[in-house]
Amino acid sequence: MAQVVSTVALANMTVALSDKTITRANVIAERTGSIEVGLAKALLIEQLEAKLASNQCCHILFVKRDGSLREMFCVSNPSLNSKLVKGLRREHFGTKVVFDVEKGEYRSFRWESLIKVFEV
């Protein structure tokens, strides 16, 4: 399936975005009330997914539902899925599911709660 790429002009620069990233940006913008926040968070998720796709361990920071900050080291390794998942693990629209390597369990967070994807 071919990905459609759109461009967005931001402060004298043009950024190419996939349909998936644009959809995420719109959902986050609706939830937060800010298109700028929507775009920034959607780009962070795109960065995270690129790292996860290359089987890298990612260090992320996000806000939990209770308002507290949470740091997590996570992966999305298909070999773990077959060993650790009982049944189907599907992401709900508006969330990202990752495997927390410290807890040894799957965790999810809302798109708009992602604050930072650290360089590991």
C-alpha positions in Angstrom: 0.0 0.0 0.0 1.5 3.4 -1.0 1.6 6.1 1.6 0.3 9.5 0.6 2.6 12.3 1.7 1.4 15.9 2.2 3.3 19.0 2.9 2.7 21.6 5.6 4.3 25.0 5.7 5.6 25.9 9.2 7.4 29.2 9.9 9.4 29.4 6.6 9.9 25.7 6.2 8.0 22.9 4.6 7.6 19.5 6.2 6.4 16.3 4.4 3.9 14.3 6.4 2.3 10.9 5.8 -1.4 10.5 6.0 -1.0 8.6 9.2 0.9 11.5 10.8 -1.6 14.0 9.6 -4.4 11.9 11.0 -2.6 11.7 14.4 -1.9 15.5 14.3 -5.6 16.2 13.7 -6.7 13.9 16.5 -4.2 15.4 18.9 -5.1 18.9 17.9 -8.7 18.2 18.5 -7.9 16.8 22.0 -5.5 19.6 23.0 -7.1 22.5 21.1 -3.8 23.4 19.3 -2.7 22.4 15.8 0.9 23.3 16.8 0.8 20.8 19.7 -0.9 18.3 17.4 1.9 18.5 14.8 4.7 18.4 17.3 3.3 15.3 19.1 2.5 13.5 15.8 6.1 14.1 14.7 7.4 12.7 18.0 5.3 9.6 17.5 6.6 9.3 13.9 10.2 9.5 15.4 9.3 6.8 18.0 7.8 4.5 15.4 10.9 4.8 13.2 13.1 3.7 16.1 10.7 0.9 17.0 10.6 -0.3 13.4 14.4 -0.7 13.5 14.2 -2.8 16.7 15.9 -0.2 18.8 15.2 0.2 22.5 13.5 3.6 23.0 13.6 5.8 26.1 10.5 7.9 26.3 8.8 10.3 28.7 5.1 10.8 28.8 2.3 12.0 31.1 0.2 9.3 32.8 -3.6 9.6 33.1 -3.1 10.6 36.8 -0.9 13.5 35.7 2.4 12.1 36.8 5.4 11.8 34.6 6.5 8.3 33.5 9.8 7.3 31.9 9.9 4.1 30.0 12.4 2.0 28.0 10.4 0.2 25.4 10.6 -2.0 22.3 8.3 -3.3 19.7 10.1 -6.5 18.8 8.0 -9.1 16.8 9.8 -12.0 18.4 8.6 -10.8 21.9 5.1 -10.8 20.6 4.9 -14.5 19.9 6.5 -15.3 23.3 4.7 -12.9 25.5 1.3 -12.0 24.0 -1.7 -14.2 24.9 -4.4 -13.3 22.4 -4.3 -10.2 20.3 -2.7 -6.9 21.3 -4.2 -4.1 19.3 -3.7 -0.4 19.6 -6.9 1.5 20.2 -7.2 4.6 18.1 -5.4 7.4 19.8 -2.9 5.3 21.7 0.4 3.7 21.2 1.2 0.2 22.5 4.8 -0.7 23.3 6.6 -3.4 25.4 8.1 -2.0 28.6 11.4 -3.8 29.0 11.8 -2.9 32.7 8.3 -4.2 33.7 8.3 -7.1 31.2 4.8 -6.2 30.1 2.9 -4.2 27.4 1.9 -0.7 28.2 0.1 2.0 26.2 -0.1 5.8 26.3 -2.2 8.4 24.6 -0.7 10.1 21.6 -1.0 13.6 23.1 0.8 12.5 26.4 4.1 11.9 24.7 6.7 14.5 25.8 10.1 13.3 24.6 11.8 10.5 22.7 15.4 10.4 24.0 18.4 9.4 22.0 19.7 6.1 23.4 
